[in-house]
Structures are given as structure tokens and as C-alpha cells.
Amino acid sequence: KVLAIVLQKIESEIFIDKIYRKLRLERYTVFTKHDCILCKESEYVEVKKIVSQELLNIGLKFKLS
């Protein structure tokens, strides 16, 4: 139970505090859903690039779709 709470806090810090906030500051139309960022199809390439860079900045290995 404690581990689940810790993991949720880490996920929130990454996706809400870092990625979502940065995207909103850059005026992208985005929404979050758990560990996902939803965006307009027309902004997909730019958003994916920012998400990738933010994940790399914190040293995570990942695969985006």
C-alpha cells in the first residue's frame, strides 16, 4: 500500500508537475490520464518531442507511442 502511494506521487511529479505544466506553459492543448498525455493530433510531433526530452532529462528509459 505504501509503495503504491509513493509510485503515484512520483508519477504525479513527472507527468503533472514537469511535463503537463511545461506543455501548458508553451500553450499546447493537453490533458492527462494516468501516465498519459493526450493532445491534439496536429500537435502530436511537438508534444512527443517535449515529453521525450523531459523524460530523458530525469534519466528514464522509456518507449512512447
DAUR-V964672 format. One record per helix or strand of 3 or more residues. SS is the DSSP state (helix for helix, strand for strand). FROM is the first residue (numbers start at 1). TO is the last residue. Records with the same first field share a line. If there is no record, write none. Layout:
SS->FROM-TO + FROM-TO
This chain:
helix->2-25 + 41-57
strand->30-33 + 36-39
